[in-house]
Amino acid sequence: MHIIKNLSEEAYKKHYDKQGYIMLRNYFSQTEINTLKTTILKFHEAWKVDNQYFYEHEAFNSSLITGTEYLDDKDRFTLFNFISSPKVMAVINCIIPNSPAFMNTQLFFDPFQKQQENFWHRDCQYDHHLAGQMKAIQEIQPMHLRVPLFNEPGIELIPGSHKRWDTQEELDVRMARKRKFSSDALSSGQEIPLNVGDLLVFSGDIIHRGLYGCDRLAFDTLVFDSEGDFVDYIDDDCLPSETMLNQIADPSLFKNSLQLKVLSNCT
């Protein structure tokens, strides 16, 4: 397994470009995680009540965490400050030096139904058929920054698969065909356990699956190079207000998203 420690920014980017992920152990302090956890748990508990049937029957994640539906401005500001903090922005700017933009946030948790299986996927498969997926992995890809709030089994991924098409085994399993299931083991898979304080950064189009267990609760921020065609995934309600922007130490990530929205509306 490729776990990076004490390497230069150039080495981090080189590793990400080649392997499709980087792993930063003990990157955040307990204080930073505790502050984030308090806000995330507030969202999660309110979301579960409001989405009880979905949560108890099929859900394994939620999204739009920075929106106004479940959190007040104070809590949203806490999340915006974490996302735009020097530690997070240092990693984002290292991997995406060309005007990175904020896309969305997600929260990953264990399914309520313990028998529910995890599954291999590329994020792009939810928008494209196979031909489109083949094209998508040759283009700009969104990036996840995953912060576990509890020690958990983590994620399993196929290093380098963000830059290449599936092998026959990978495709049959990922697409659940030829008597295969999307939860089947893959010989090329590498498991990456996550502990409190870690930061896992990975391409959304790498072949991957979450590993359930230990009451996992992982907060993901999704970002992308502004040259990518992802503006439609930006939800206005999940962006900071003008007042918040003026109070955030480094609002560049959100300003880039707002600029893309403006340009999109003009075309």
SEZAZA-453536 format. One record per residue (C-alpha): residue number from 1; residue in three letters; x, y, z. Coordinates in Angstrom, 2 decimals, m for minus. Layout:
<atoms>
num|residuo|xx|yy|zz
NUM|ALA|X|Y|Z
...
</atoms>
This chain:
<atoms>
num|residuo|xx|yy|zz
1|MET|0.00|0.00|0.00
2|HIS|1.26|3.48|m0.84
3|ILE|1.09|5.62|2.31
4|ILE|2.87|8.96|1.96
5|LYS|4.80|10.47|4.83
6|ASN|6.95|13.59|4.95
7|LEU|7.18|14.10|1.20
8|SER|7.29|17.35|m0.76
9|GLU|4.19|18.87|m2.38
10|GLU|5.54|17.80|m5.76
11|ALA|5.76|14.20|m4.55
12|TYR|2.20|14.32|m3.19
13|LYS|0.84|15.52|m6.52
14|LYS|2.91|12.99|m8.45
15|HIS|1.59|10.19|m6.25
16|TYR|m2.01|11.37|m6.60
17|ASP|m1.73|11.70|m10.38
18|LYS|m0.31|8.18|m10.70
19|GLN|m2.22|6.27|m8.01
20|GLY|m5.44|8.31|m7.74
21|TYR|m5.21|8.95|m3.99
22|ILE|m3.02|10.11|m1.12
23|MET|m3.28|9.17|2.54
24|LEU|m2.32|11.63|5.27
25|ARG|m2.16|10.04|8.70
26|ASN|m2.77|12.10|11.88
27|TYR|m3.28|15.22|9.80
28|PHE|m5.87|16.86|12.06
29|SER|m5.74|17.46|15.80
30|GLN|m8.30|16.03|18.19
31|THR|m9.59|19.57|18.80
32|GLU|m10.15|20.14|15.09
33|ILE|m12.00|16.85|14.77
34|ASN|m14.12|17.44|17.87
35|THR|m15.31|20.80|16.56
36|LEU|m16.19|19.26|13.21
37|LYS|m17.83|16.23|14.82
38|THR|m20.19|18.35|16.95
39|THR|m21.57|20.07|13.87
40|ILE|m21.73|16.94|11.72
41|LEU|m23.59|14.97|14.40
42|LYS|m26.14|17.79|14.66
43|PHE|m26.76|17.52|10.92
44|HIS|m26.83|13.73|10.94
45|GLU|m29.38|13.39|13.74
46|ALA|m31.72|15.93|12.14
47|TRP|m31.32|14.33|8.71
48|LYS|m32.12|10.84|10.05
49|VAL|m35.37|12.05|11.62
50|ASP|m36.41|13.82|8.42
51|ASN|m35.44|10.87|6.21
52|GLN|m36.32|7.97|8.49
53|TYR|m37.69|5.54|5.89
54|PHE|m34.83|6.14|3.45
55|TYR|m32.26|5.87|6.25
56|GLU|m33.69|2.61|7.60
57|HIS|m34.11|0.90|4.23
58|GLU|m31.28|1.81|1.88
59|ALA|m29.24|4.90|2.74
60|PHE|m25.50|4.83|3.33
61|ASN|m24.80|8.51|2.77
62|SER|m26.32|11.97|2.76
63|SER|m25.29|15.17|1.00
64|LEU|m25.66|18.96|0.99
65|ILE|m24.23|19.13|4.51
66|THR|m23.41|22.86|4.23
67|GLY|m26.95|23.75|3.17
68|THR|m29.52|25.61|5.23
69|GLU|m32.06|22.81|5.76
70|TYR|m30.57|21.27|8.91
71|LEU|m27.89|23.70|10.14
72|ASP|m28.00|27.33|11.18
73|ASP|m25.50|29.91|9.94
74|LYS|m23.19|29.39|12.90
75|ASP|m22.86|25.67|12.20
76|ARG|m22.54|26.23|8.46
77|PHE|m19.79|28.76|9.12
78|THR|m17.97|26.11|11.18
79|LEU|m18.02|23.77|8.17
80|PHE|m16.95|26.47|5.71
81|ASN|m14.06|27.39|7.99
82|PHE|m12.95|23.77|8.21
83|ILE|m13.14|23.24|4.44
84|SER|m11.21|26.45|3.76
85|SER|m8.72|25.97|6.61
86|PRO|m4.98|26.19|5.79
87|LYS|m4.55|22.44|6.28
88|VAL|m7.31|21.51|3.86
89|MET|m6.52|24.21|1.30
90|ALA|m2.84|23.23|1.30
91|VAL|m3.81|19.76|0.08
92|ILE|m6.40|21.02|m2.40
93|ASN|m4.03|23.58|m3.94
94|CYS|m1.28|20.97|m4.12
95|ILE|m3.37|18.52|m6.13
96|ILE|m5.47|21.09|m8.06
97|PRO|m3.30|24.19|m8.56
98|ASN|m5.59|25.59|m11.27
99|SER|m8.53|27.38|m9.59
100|PRO|m10.06|24.56|m7.51
101|ALA|m13.80|24.93|m6.92
102|PHE|m16.16|23.63|m4.24
103|MET|m18.74|21.13|m5.50
104|ASN|m20.56|19.52|m2.57
105|THR|m20.24|17.70|0.74
106|GLN|m21.32|14.18|1.68
107|LEU|m21.57|12.16|4.86
108|PHE|m20.96|8.40|4.77
109|PHE|m22.31|6.08|7.46
110|ASP|m23.11|2.41|8.03
111|PRO|m26.44|1.25|6.55
112|PHE|m29.20|0.73|9.11
113|GLN|m29.78|m2.71|7.59
114|LYS|m26.70|m4.66|8.67
115|GLN|m27.08|m7.16|5.82
116|GLN|m26.82|m4.40|3.20
117|GLU|m23.73|m4.98|1.07
118|ASN|m21.19|m2.38|m0.01
119|PHE|m20.37|m2.09|m3.72
120|TRP|m17.58|m1.23|m6.13
121|HIS|m18.15|1.82|m8.30
122|ARG|m16.77|4.85|m10.08
123|ASP|m18.68|8.07|m9.35
124|CYS|m19.05|8.73|m13.08
125|GLN|m21.13|5.56|m13.59
126|TYR|m24.17|7.33|m12.13
127|ASP|m24.13|9.84|m14.98
128|HIS|m22.81|7.81|m17.91
129|HIS|m23.17|4.50|m19.67
130|LEU|m19.97|2.55|m20.33
131|ALA|m18.87|4.64|m23.32
132|GLY|m19.36|7.82|m21.32
133|GLN|m17.45|6.37|m18.39
134|MET|m14.54|5.52|m20.66
135|LYS|m14.48|9.14|m21.79
136|ALA|m14.94|10.56|m18.28
137|ILE|m11.82|8.89|m16.86
138|GLN|m9.76|10.60|m19.58
139|GLU|m10.99|14.02|m18.49
140|ILE|m10.97|16.16|m15.32
141|GLN|m12.23|14.21|m12.32
142|PRO|m13.79|15.42|m9.05
143|MET|m11.75|14.84|m5.90
144|HIS|m12.94|13.63|m2.49
145|LEU|m11.32|14.74|0.76
146|ARG|m12.52|12.25|3.38
147|VAL|m12.28|12.96|7.11
148|PRO|m13.30|10.08|9.42
149|LEU|m14.95|11.16|12.67
150|PHE|m14.47|7.72|14.25
151|ASN|m11.96|4.92|13.68
152|GLU|m13.37|2.78|10.88
153|PRO|m12.52|0.06|8.31
154|GLY|m12.20|2.84|5.74
155|ILE|m12.20|2.35|2.01
156|GLU|m11.01|m0.16|m0.55
157|LEU|m9.77|1.07|m3.92
158|ILE|m7.88|0.02|m7.03
159|PRO|m4.72|2.17|m7.26
160|GLY|m4.25|3.75|m10.67
161|SER|m7.70|2.80|m11.95
162|HIS|m8.67|6.47|m12.30
163|LYS|m6.40|6.60|m15.36
164|ARG|m7.32|3.31|m17.01
165|TRP|m10.35|1.24|m17.93
166|ASP|m11.47|m1.75|m15.87
167|THR|m9.96|m5.17|m16.26
168|GLN|m12.49|m7.85|m17.18
169|GLU|m12.74|m8.95|m13.54
170|GLU|m13.23|m5.37|m12.31
171|LEU|m15.88|m4.58|m14.92
172|ASP|m17.90|m7.73|m14.32
173|VAL|m17.96|m7.09|m10.56
174|ARG|m18.53|m3.34|m10.74
175|MET|m21.42|m3.75|m13.16
176|ALA|m22.74|m6.87|m11.37
177|ARG|m22.86|m9.05|m14.47
178|LYS|m21.83|m12.57|m15.54
179|ARG|m22.95|m14.00|m12.19
180|LYS|m20.90|m11.47|m10.26
181|PHE|m22.06|m9.09|m7.52
182|SER|m20.81|m5.54|m7.04
183|SER|m19.86|m6.50|m3.47
184|ASP|m17.58|m9.35|m4.57
185|ALA|m13.89|m9.16|m3.65
186|LEU|m11.47|m7.92|m6.30
187|SER|m7.93|m9.27|m6.47
188|SER|m6.60|m5.78|m7.23
189|GLY|m8.29|m4.12|m4.23
190|GLN|m6.28|m2.41|m1.48
191|GLU|m7.93|m1.67|1.85
192|ILE|m7.13|1.61|3.62
193|PRO|m8.36|1.76|7.23
194|LEU|m9.11|5.23|8.54
195|ASN|m8.59|6.62|12.02
196|VAL|m9.63|9.86|13.66
197|GLY|m7.26|12.61|12.48
198|ASP|m6.57|11.04|9.07
199|LEU|m7.29|12.62|5.71
200|LEU|m7.84|10.46|2.63
201|VAL|m7.85|12.23|m0.74
202|PHE|m9.00|10.28|m3.79
203|SER|m10.42|10.64|m7.26
204|GLY|m14.15|10.10|m7.47
205|ASP|m13.62|8.07|m10.63
206|ILE|m11.15|5.61|m9.15
207|ILE|m12.73|2.16|m8.67
208|HIS|m13.57|2.09|m4.97
209|ARG|m16.01|1.01|m2.27
210|GLY|m16.65|1.99|1.33
211|LEU|m16.01|m0.62|4.00
212|TYR|m18.85|m0.79|6.52
213|GLY|m18.43|m1.30|10.25
214|CYS|m17.50|0.38|13.55
215|ASP|m20.35|2.90|13.18
216|ARG|m18.38|4.82|10.60
217|LEU|m19.14|8.49|10.00
218|ALA|m16.94|10.11|7.39
219|PHE|m17.22|13.68|6.12
220|ASP|m16.35|14.21|2.46
221|THR|m15.70|17.49|0.67
222|LEU|m15.82|17.29|m3.13
223|VAL|m13.79|19.74|m5.19
224|PHE|m12.79|20.01|m8.84
225|ASP|m10.58|21.91|m11.26
226|SER|m12.56|24.88|m12.62
227|GLU|m11.83|23.65|m16.13
228|GLY|m14.02|20.63|m15.43
229|ASP|m17.68|20.50|m16.42
230|PHE|m19.20|20.14|m12.96
231|VAL|m20.93|23.47|m12.36
232|ASP|m24.36|21.80|m12.48
233|TYR|m23.47|19.87|m9.31
234|ILE|m23.00|23.07|m7.30
235|ASP|m26.03|23.83|m5.14
236|ASP|m26.51|27.54|m4.45
237|ASP|m27.93|26.79|m1.00
238|CYS|m24.69|25.04|m0.01
239|LEU|m22.45|28.05|m0.70
240|PRO|m21.59|30.69|1.91
241|SER|m23.40|34.01|1.93
242|GLU|m21.61|37.23|1.04
243|THR|m21.28|37.99|4.75
244|MET|m19.70|34.59|5.40
245|LEU|m17.33|34.99|2.46
246|ASN|m16.01|38.18|4.00
247|GLN|m15.30|36.35|7.27
248|ILE|m13.68|33.22|5.87
249|ALA|m9.88|33.39|5.95
250|ASP|m9.50|31.80|2.49
251|PRO|m12.78|32.01|0.53
252|SER|m11.14|31.23|m2.84
253|LEU|m12.65|27.75|m3.15
254|PHE|m16.19|29.10|m2.80
255|LYS|m15.55|32.23|m4.87
256|ASN|m14.40|30.05|m7.74
257|SER|m17.69|28.11|m7.52
258|LEU|m19.72|31.32|m7.47
259|GLN|m17.82|32.63|m10.49
260|LEU|m18.53|29.42|m12.39
261|LYS|m22.24|29.75|m11.55
262|VAL|m22.27|33.30|m12.90
263|LEU|m20.53|32.28|m16.11
264|SER|m22.90|29.34|m16.50
265|ASN|m25.94|31.57|m16.15
266|CYS|m24.57|33.90|m18.83
267|THR|m24.26|31.17|m21.45
</atoms>
